[in-house]
Amino acid sequence: MSQLFDTYELAGQMLRNRIVMAPMTRSRSEGFVANALNARYYRQRSSAGLVITEGTPISAQGQGYLAVPAIYSDAHVEGWSLVTEAAHEAGGIIFAQIWHVGRMSHATLQPDAAAPVGPSDKPVESSPGNRVFINLPEGGRGPADPTPPRALSTAEIPAIEEDFVNAAINAMKAGFDGVEIHGANGYLLEQFLNADLNVRQDRYGGSVENRARLTLETVDQVVANIGAHKVGIRLSPNSQLFVPDYPENQATYLYLAAELGKRGIAYVHLVDNRGQGESLLTHDFLKRFKTAFGGTVILAGGLTREHATQMLEAGLIDLAAFGQPFIANPDLVDRLQRDLPLASPDRPTLYGGGEEGYVDYPVYAELSN
């Protein structure tokens, strides 16, 4: 039997299996508040050993997409409480992914229609894949190029770290079992890590240590407020999603691995943002990263049952995260365990809308009756 279905102790919490539901934006939360439909969606998928929610913005400034559930107000906490209650009733363990998009935003989504913020004023490269989701001037909703950002001043950075802390505290109030700090996929923390984008001359730019400072200070402050055992972080080494590549990429992440290991956090969640279908994370890199970190490593990105099993058995990872397979297979754990066929998601319904393509996918037993 594959190790995928073994129990696993994660920072004092016993996971029923080693399968993780990866965070996925689905844009089903009008007014930026989680709702009963979101609760139903997560309940359906709570057979995963660990569920990690879609990214939840830590502030109005941290928003980059319409209809995503935020976590910076009392109303947001109340909405997310519906989700955690539903997940726990189904026996699940659920972490909130706390998120600041940085320069990946649009003035129409920002307070006072201001420019988004980043480590520098370098704009996001214009391409069909580098879009945010807004109310369009001509009516309706759709993708748009991000508004060119302004560089954060040094004096503004502590407030952003405080926003992460408040989001983590709100997540605890909402009943989450922990939080995952979003440091991946070209958003704010990764923008600071990126040597091509981060051309700052202050203590947050230049050397690897300085570029990693915002990430590590954020981790430290969140840990101080809710405990290391309730904190994970997502990272995307070698990724070019919304950001350019740079020569010091792997060295930057191996430095982070060692520093995060000193802090004893619950896990590091690596996402392999595959380039043209090819893995960006070699077995050698994963081995070096895991050795440097010394704790629980989750991997996401194009995994299959067979590949995940091989990675677990080789000791390269501890938990395997699945994203899109969970969309169309709310019973993914059961299907993987019994080696049943997997359904494919209906792509036009991935983002926005209501029940269709969100909570109406049947479990396998319903298909066979």
C-alpha positions as CSV (number, residue, x, y, z in Angstrom):
1,M,0.0,0.0,0.0
2,S,1.3,3.5,-0.9
3,Q,2.6,5.7,1.9
4,L,0.1,8.2,0.7
5,F,-2.5,6.6,2.8
6,D,-0.5,6.4,6.0
7,T,-1.2,8.7,9.0
8,Y,1.3,11.4,9.6
9,E,2.0,13.6,12.7
10,L,2.3,17.2,11.6
11,A,3.5,19.4,14.4
12,G,1.4,17.6,17.0
13,Q,-1.7,17.1,14.8
14,M,-2.4,13.6,13.4
15,L,-3.3,13.7,9.7
16,R,-5.4,10.8,8.5
17,N,-3.3,10.5,5.4
18,R,-0.4,12.2,3.6
19,I,-2.6,13.8,0.9
20,V,-2.9,17.6,1.0
21,M,-5.5,19.7,-0.8
22,A,-3.5,22.5,-2.3
23,P,-4.7,26.1,-2.2
24,M,-6.7,27.1,-5.3
25,T,-8.4,30.4,-6.0
26,R,-12.0,29.8,-7.1
27,S,-13.5,33.3,-6.9
28,R,-16.8,32.2,-5.3
29,S,-16.8,34.8,-2.4
30,E,-18.7,38.0,-3.3
31,G,-17.8,41.0,-1.2
32,F,-14.5,39.2,-0.2
33,V,-16.4,37.3,2.5
34,A,-16.4,33.4,2.7
35,N,-19.9,32.0,2.6
36,A,-22.0,28.8,3.0
37,L,-21.1,27.7,-0.5
38,N,-17.4,27.9,0.3
39,A,-18.1,25.9,3.4
40,R,-19.8,23.2,1.4
41,Y,-16.9,23.0,-1.0
42,Y,-14.3,22.5,1.7
43,R,-16.5,20.1,3.6
44,Q,-16.7,17.9,0.5
45,R,-12.9,17.7,0.3
46,S,-12.0,17.3,4.0
47,S,-11.0,13.6,3.6
48,A,-7.6,15.0,2.7
49,G,-5.1,14.7,5.5
50,L,-4.6,18.5,5.4
51,V,-6.7,21.1,3.6
52,I,-5.1,24.4,2.7
53,T,-7.5,27.1,1.7
54,E,-7.3,29.4,-1.3
55,G,-5.3,32.5,-0.7
56,T,-7.0,34.9,1.7
57,P,-5.9,38.6,1.5
58,I,-4.5,40.1,4.7
59,S,-5.6,43.6,3.8
60,A,-7.4,45.6,1.1
61,Q,-4.0,46.5,-0.2
62,G,-3.2,42.8,-0.5
63,Q,-6.1,42.0,-2.9
64,G,-5.6,41.3,-6.6
65,Y,-8.6,39.4,-7.7
66,L,-12.4,39.9,-7.3
67,A,-14.5,37.5,-5.2
68,V,-11.7,36.0,-3.1
69,P,-12.4,35.6,0.6
70,A,-10.3,37.9,2.8
71,I,-9.4,37.7,6.4
72,Y,-8.8,41.2,7.8
73,S,-12.2,42.1,9.3
74,D,-14.7,40.7,11.7
75,A,-17.1,39.9,8.8
76,H,-14.3,37.9,7.2
77,V,-13.7,36.0,10.4
78,E,-17.4,35.2,10.6
79,G,-17.4,34.0,7.1
80,W,-14.4,31.7,7.5
81,S,-15.9,30.3,10.7
82,L,-18.5,28.6,8.5
83,V,-15.7,26.9,6.5
84,T,-13.7,25.7,9.5
85,E,-16.8,24.4,11.3
86,A,-17.8,22.5,8.1
87,A,-14.3,21.0,7.7
88,H,-14.0,20.0,11.3
89,E,-17.5,18.4,11.3
90,A,-16.2,16.2,8.4
91,G,-13.1,15.3,10.5
92,G,-10.7,17.6,8.5
93,I,-7.7,19.6,9.5
94,I,-7.6,23.0,7.7
95,F,-5.0,25.8,7.4
96,A,-5.7,29.2,6.0
97,Q,-3.3,30.5,3.3
98,I,-2.6,34.2,4.2
99,W,-1.8,36.3,1.2
100,H,-0.5,39.7,-0.1
101,V,-0.4,39.9,-3.8
102,G,2.1,42.9,-3.9
103,R,2.4,44.3,-7.5
104,M,-0.1,41.6,-8.9
105,S,-3.1,43.9,-8.5
106,H,-5.0,46.7,-10.1
107,A,-5.8,50.3,-9.0
108,T,-9.5,49.5,-9.1
109,L,-9.0,46.9,-6.3
110,Q,-6.8,49.2,-4.2
111,P,-7.9,51.6,-1.4
112,D,-8.4,55.0,-3.0
113,A,-7.5,53.6,-6.4
114,A,-3.9,53.7,-5.5
115,A,-1.1,51.9,-7.3
116,P,-0.3,48.4,-6.0
117,V,3.0,48.0,-4.0
118,G,6.1,46.0,-4.5
119,P,9.8,45.9,-3.6
120,S,10.4,48.3,-6.6
121,D,8.4,50.1,-9.3
122,K,9.2,47.5,-11.9
123,P,5.9,46.6,-13.6
124,V,4.6,43.1,-14.3
125,E,5.5,42.0,-17.8
126,S,2.4,42.3,-20.1
127,S,1.3,38.9,-21.3
128,P,-1.9,36.9,-21.4
129,G,-0.8,34.8,-18.4
130,N,0.0,37.8,-16.2
131,R,-3.5,39.1,-15.5
132,V,-5.5,40.1,-12.5
133,F,-9.3,39.8,-12.3
134,I,-11.3,43.1,-12.0
135,N,-14.6,44.9,-12.8
136,L,-14.0,46.0,-16.3
137,P,-14.6,49.7,-17.3
138,E,-16.9,48.6,-20.2
139,G,-18.9,46.4,-17.8
140,G,-18.7,42.9,-16.6
141,R,-15.7,41.2,-15.1
142,G,-12.5,39.9,-16.7
143,P,-8.7,39.8,-16.8
144,A,-6.6,43.0,-17.0
145,D,-2.9,43.9,-16.9
146,P,-1.8,44.8,-13.4
147,T,-1.4,48.5,-12.7
148,P,2.3,49.5,-12.5
149,P,3.4,49.4,-8.9
150,R,5.1,51.8,-6.6
151,A,8.0,50.8,-4.4
152,L,7.2,50.4,-0.7
153,S,9.2,52.7,1.6
154,T,11.2,51.1,4.4
155,A,8.8,52.7,6.9
156,E,5.8,51.0,5.4
157,I,7.1,47.4,5.7
158,P,6.3,46.9,9.5
159,A,2.6,47.6,8.8
160,I,2.6,44.8,6.2
161,E,4.2,42.4,8.6
162,E,1.6,43.5,11.2
163,D,-1.2,42.7,8.6
164,F,0.2,39.2,8.3
165,V,0.1,38.8,12.1
166,N,-3.4,40.1,12.4
167,A,-4.5,37.8,9.6
168,A,-3.0,34.9,11.5
169,I,-4.8,35.9,14.7
170,N,-8.0,36.2,12.8
171,A,-7.5,32.8,11.4
172,M,-7.3,31.4,14.9
173,K,-10.5,33.3,15.8
174,A,-12.2,31.7,12.8
175,G,-11.2,28.2,14.0
176,F,-8.4,27.3,11.6
177,D,-5.8,24.7,12.8
178,G,-3.0,26.9,11.4
179,V,-1.9,29.2,8.7
180,E,0.2,29.0,5.6
181,I,2.1,32.2,4.7
182,H,2.0,32.7,1.0
183,G,5.6,33.2,-0.1
184,A,5.2,31.7,-3.6
185,N,3.8,32.2,-7.1
186,G,5.1,35.7,-7.8
187,Y,3.3,37.5,-4.9
188,L,4.7,40.0,-2.5
189,L,7.1,37.9,-0.4
190,E,8.5,36.2,-3.5
191,Q,8.8,39.7,-5.2
192,F,11.2,40.7,-2.3
193,L,13.1,37.4,-2.7
194,N,13.6,38.0,-6.4
195,A,17.0,39.6,-7.1
196,D,15.8,41.0,-10.5
197,L,12.8,42.8,-9.0
198,N,14.2,43.7,-5.7
199,V,16.7,46.5,-6.4
200,R,16.3,48.2,-3.1
201,Q,19.2,49.9,-1.3
202,D,17.8,49.4,2.2
203,R,18.0,46.5,4.6
204,Y,15.4,44.6,2.5
205,G,17.4,44.6,-0.7
206,G,20.7,43.4,-2.1
207,S,22.1,40.3,-0.4
208,V,20.3,37.1,0.0
209,E,20.0,37.8,3.7
210,N,18.4,41.2,3.0
211,R,16.0,39.9,0.3
212,A,14.8,37.2,2.6
213,R,14.4,39.6,5.5
214,L,10.7,40.4,4.9
215,T,9.8,36.7,4.7
216,L,11.7,35.7,7.8
217,E,10.5,38.7,9.8
218,T,7.0,37.9,8.8
219,V,7.4,34.2,9.9
220,D,9.0,35.3,13.2
221,Q,6.2,37.6,14.1
222,V,3.4,35.2,13.1
223,V,5.2,32.5,15.1
224,A,5.4,34.8,18.1
225,N,1.7,35.3,18.0
226,I,0.2,31.9,17.3
227,G,3.1,29.4,17.7
228,A,5.5,27.7,15.3
229,H,3.4,24.5,15.3
230,K,0.6,26.4,13.6
231,V,2.7,28.1,10.9
232,G,3.6,26.8,7.5
233,I,4.9,28.7,4.4
234,R,4.6,28.1,0.7
235,L,7.6,28.7,-1.6
236,S,8.1,28.3,-5.3
237,P,11.9,27.9,-6.1
238,N,12.9,28.4,-9.8
239,S,9.4,29.6,-10.7
240,Q,8.8,32.3,-13.3
241,L,5.2,32.7,-12.5
242,F,4.6,36.5,-12.6
243,V,8.4,37.1,-11.9
244,P,11.6,36.7,-13.9
245,D,14.3,34.2,-13.2
246,Y,17.6,35.2,-11.5
247,P,21.0,33.4,-11.0
248,E,20.8,33.3,-7.2
249,N,17.5,31.5,-7.2
250,Q,18.4,28.1,-5.7
251,A,20.9,29.7,-3.3
252,T,18.2,32.0,-2.0
253,Y,15.8,29.1,-1.3
254,L,18.5,26.9,0.3
255,Y,19.3,29.8,2.6
256,L,15.6,30.1,3.4
257,A,15.4,26.4,4.1
258,A,18.1,26.6,6.7
259,E,16.7,29.7,8.3
260,L,13.2,28.3,8.4
261,G,14.5,25.1,9.9
262,K,15.9,27.1,12.9
263,R,12.4,28.3,13.6
264,G,10.7,24.9,13.9
265,I,7.7,25.7,11.9
266,A,5.1,23.1,11.0
267,Y,6.1,22.7,7.3
268,V,7.4,24.2,4.1
269,H,5.1,23.7,1.1
270,L,7.0,23.7,-2.2
271,V,5.1,24.3,-5.4
272,D,6.7,23.1,-8.7
273,N,5.4,25.7,-11.2
274,R,6.4,23.5,-14.1
275,G,7.9,25.2,-17.1
276,Q,6.4,23.8,-20.4
277,G,5.4,20.7,-18.5
278,E,8.9,20.0,-17.2
279,S,9.6,19.9,-13.5
280,L,11.6,22.9,-12.1
281,L,12.5,21.1,-8.9
282,T,15.1,18.3,-9.4
283,H,15.4,15.4,-7.0
284,D,18.9,16.8,-6.1
285,F,17.4,20.2,-5.2
286,L,14.6,18.6,-3.1
287,K,17.1,16.5,-1.2
288,R,19.3,19.5,-0.5
289,F,16.3,21.6,0.5
290,K,14.9,18.9,2.8
291,T,18.3,18.3,4.5
292,A,18.7,22.1,5.0
293,F,15.2,22.5,6.4
294,G,15.0,19.4,8.5
295,G,11.3,19.4,8.9
296,T,8.1,18.5,7.1
297,V,8.2,19.2,3.3
298,I,5.0,19.3,1.2
299,L,5.3,19.2,-2.6
300,A,2.6,20.3,-5.1
301,G,2.7,20.5,-8.8
302,G,1.6,18.0,-11.4
303,L,1.8,15.0,-9.0
304,T,0.1,11.7,-9.8
305,R,-0.5,8.8,-7.4
306,E,2.5,7.0,-8.7
307,H,4.8,10.0,-8.7
308,A,3.8,11.1,-5.2
309,T,4.4,7.5,-3.9
310,Q,7.8,7.5,-5.4
311,M,8.7,10.8,-3.9
312,L,7.5,9.7,-0.4
313,E,9.3,6.4,-0.6
314,A,12.5,8.2,-1.7
315,G,12.3,10.4,1.4
316,L,12.3,13.6,-0.8
317,I,9.0,14.8,0.7
318,D,6.7,14.0,3.6
319,L,3.3,15.1,2.2
320,A,1.9,15.2,-1.3
321,A,-0.4,18.1,-2.4
322,F,-2.9,17.9,-5.2
323,G,-4.6,20.9,-6.7
324,Q,-6.7,20.5,-9.8
325,P,-7.6,16.8,-9.2
326,F,-9.5,18.0,-6.1
327,I,-11.7,20.3,-8.1
328,A,-13.5,17.5,-10.0
329,N,-13.0,14.8,-7.4
330,P,-14.2,15.8,-4.0
331,D,-13.6,12.1,-3.0
332,L,-10.0,12.2,-4.4
333,V,-8.5,10.4,-1.5
334,D,-10.9,7.4,-2.0
335,R,-10.3,7.4,-5.7
336,L,-6.6,7.4,-5.3
337,Q,-6.7,4.7,-2.6
338,R,-8.9,2.4,-4.8
339,D,-7.1,3.4,-8.0
340,L,-10.4,4.6,-9.5
341,P,-10.6,6.8,-12.6
342,L,-10.4,10.6,-12.0
343,A,-12.8,13.1,-13.4
344,S,-11.5,16.2,-15.2
345,P,-12.5,19.7,-14.2
346,D,-14.7,21.8,-16.4
347,R,-12.3,24.6,-17.2
348,P,-14.9,27.4,-18.0
349,T,-16.3,27.1,-14.5
350,L,-12.9,27.2,-12.6
351,Y,-13.3,30.9,-11.6
352,G,-16.5,32.7,-10.5
353,G,-20.1,31.6,-10.8
354,G,-22.0,29.5,-8.3
355,E,-22.6,25.9,-7.6
356,E,-21.8,24.7,-11.1
357,G,-18.3,23.4,-11.4
358,Y,-17.7,24.0,-7.7
359,V,-19.8,21.8,-5.5
360,D,-21.8,19.7,-8.0
361,Y,-19.0,17.2,-8.9
362,P,-20.3,13.8,-7.9
363,V,-18.3,11.2,-5.8
364,Y,-17.5,8.0,-7.6
365,A,-20.2,6.0,-5.8
366,E,-22.9,8.3,-7.3
367,L,-21.5,7.7,-10.8
368,S,-21.6,3.9,-10.4
369,N,-25.2,3.8,-9.2
